[in-house]
Amino acid sequence: MVRTVSAEKKAPERAFFVLTAPYGRPTRTGRSWTCWPRRLPRALARIPEKHYRELTAEFGIPYYTRIDAPATPEQKAKLAKLTPDAVKESNLAGEPIIAKLTKAPGNDAPIRGLKVVAESGWFAARPSGTENIYKIYAESFKSQTHLNAILSEAQEMVNNALGSSAVVPERGGRT
């Protein structure tokens, strides 16, 4: 005969999960068991908030947006195959550009677009896979004004790289 002692009886102060049957009813009949969170200690619940405060203290409050701009299929194909040399500019929103990426730094996989990084902000431009648009994602660690400057320069850089100045972006996506 096997005797089972639950974690609840052994050390109630450390029991974070309780084995329960479907619909949250405890069972000892051998039905399929699931594991549901019972309670989290207060210190553990505060960890994400503390981590976020530390990151914003070090890097600043992030401001993020995404805009959509119309693009022809030819422009989308060109954007997907851009090289870092296609960006001739050396500054982004008043700061020197420190990286121009077309491949992911971790695994060297192509990102099908372009990412330009400065000290306190970045933008990435990628063609949509389903619509005749390209998307510009941008983030600033300074202010909304700095983010707007990044966006306007990003649009200009992408248009210059694509060889067209007539592309006018539409506000859309997530803000």
Stockholm file with secondary structure:
# STOCKHOLM 1.0

chainA/1-175         MVRTVSAEKKAPERAFFVLTAPYGRPTRTGRSWTCWPRRLPRALARIPEKHYRELTAEFGIPYYTRIDAPATPEQKAKLAKLTPDAVKESNLAGEPIIAKLTKAPGNDAPIRGLKVVAESGWFAARPSGTENIYKIYAESFKSQTHLNAILSEAQEMVNNALGSSAVVPERGGRT
#=GR chainA/1-175 SS CCCCCCHHHHCGGGCCEEEECGGGCCCCSCCCCEEEECCCCHHHHHHHHHHHHHHHHHHCCCEEEEEEEECCHHHHHHHHTCCGGGCCCCEETTEEEEEEEEECTTTCCEEEEEEEEETTEEEEEEECSSSSEEEEEEEESSCHHHHHHHHHHHHHHHHHHHTCSCCCCEECSCC
#=GC SS_cons         CCCCCCHHHHCGGGCCEEEECGGGCCCCSCCCCEEEECCCCHHHHHHHHHHHHHHHHHHCCCEEEEEEEECCHHHHHHHHTCCGGGCCCCEETTEEEEEEEEECTTTCCEEEEEEEEETTEEEEEEECSSSSEEEEEEEESSCHHHHHHHHHHHHHHHHHHHTCSCCCCEECSCC
//
